[in-house]
Amino acid sequence: MLRKVLSAAAFAALAFWSASASAQVECETEFYNHNGSQMRGERCGASLTILYERPRQGIYAQGVTPGTVLFEGTIGNNGAVEYIEGLARVFKARCPDALFPVEGGFTHGGAAGRPGIYLAGVAPVRSGNCTITGQRNETLQFD
């Protein structure tokens, strides 16, 4: 009887492992240019994260370092084209990152003949003491 219980448990564990292994999502990494910074886009299924790989010199003062996340969101499909939506960050020295919603999609004419990414939204504007004082239209272009 104990042998049957152990065999059933082993079979259940194997079935769970097999289902988990087959459900794993393939991830892709692409590199882009954004305002003079090299960016790394990580796409896992419908999830998209864009991070700074090599930030341009001037943005280090805002607290941006390699690995800093600029965008996190999802890729959807409306039947005709893929679209992207999520939250982007705006950086200011000595202030916490401010999140704002963006949306957009893939563009033609990116580097190496692959699509680029275009995102747009309304970003907060902050004063020297980090208080939000207004808004501005923001576009994020990744080529």
N, C-alpha and C positions, 0 to 999 in steps of 0.2 A: 504494500500500500504506500509506504514511504517513497519507494522508487517511482511510483506513478505520479505522486505529488511533485517530486523533484523534476521528473521529466516534463510535467505540465508547466511548472514554473520556468524551466529552461526554455521551453518552446515559446512561452509568453514573452520572455525577455528577448529572445531572438526575433520574434515578430515585431516587438516594439522597436528594437534597434534597426531592423530592416526598414520599417516605416519611417523612422526618424532620418535614416541615411538617405532614403529616396526623396524625402521632403526638403532636404537641404537646398538652399537657393544658391545658384551660381552668382558670383560677384564679378564685376568688371571694373577696371580702373582706367581712367583717361586723364591726360594732363592738358591743361588749358593755360592761356595767358589772360590775366585780368588786371588792367591798369598797371602793367609792369611787374606784377607778381606771378610766379608760377603757382598754379593751383592744381590740386588733385581731386578729381571727381570719382567717388566710389558709388557704383550702382549695384545694389543687391535686390533683385526682383523689382518691385515697384518703389523701393526706397532709394533716395539719392542724397548724398552728403558731399559738400564741396568744402575742402580745407585748404589752408595755405601750405604749400610745399616749400616754396622759397619766397617769402614776402619781400617786396621791394624795400629799399632802405628807409624811405620816409614813413612807412607805416609802423615800423618798430616802436616809434614814439607813442603810438596809440595803444600799445600793449599787445600787438599782434606778433606772434612767433610761429615757427614751423609747427604745423599740427592744429593751429587755431581754426575752429569751424566758422565758416562764413554763412553757409546755408544748409538747412536740413529740411527735406520734404519728400514728396512722392511724385511719381510719374503715373499719369492716368492716360486713358485712351477714350476719346469720344466717338470712336468708330471710324473717324476719318484721319485724325492726327493725334500724336501724343502731346500731352500738355504737362507742365510741371507746376506744382504749387507747394508752398511751405513757408518757413520763416527764415529770414535773413537777419544778419546782425550788423549794427553800425557801431563803430568803435570811437571812443574819445578818451584821451589820456586821463588817468586817475578816476575814471567813471566805470561803472559796470556796463557790460555790453547791453545794448538796447535791441530788442527783437521787433521786427515788423513783418507783416505778411507780404509775400510777393507771389507773382504768377507769371508764366510765360511758356516757353517751349524751346524746341531745337531749331537752329537756324542753318542755312546753307552757307558754304564758304568758310568754314572753320579751317584751322591749320591741318595740314597733311590730308586735305580732301575729305575730312570727316565733319559732321555737324558741330556747330558751336551751340551755346546755350544763351538765351536771352531771358532775363527776369526783370520785372518792374513792380514797384509798389510805392507806398508813401511812408517815408522814413521820418522818425522823430529828429528834431533839431534840439540840441541841448546847450545850455549855458556853461560857463566855467565851473559852476558848482553842481553840474550834472542834472539840473532841473530841465525838464522838457519845456521849451519855449515856443515851439511851433512844429511845422511839418514841411517836408520838401519831397517832390517827386524824385524817385531814385531809380536808376536803371543799372543792372548788373549784366555785363556782356563778357562771355567767356569764349575765346577763340582758340 
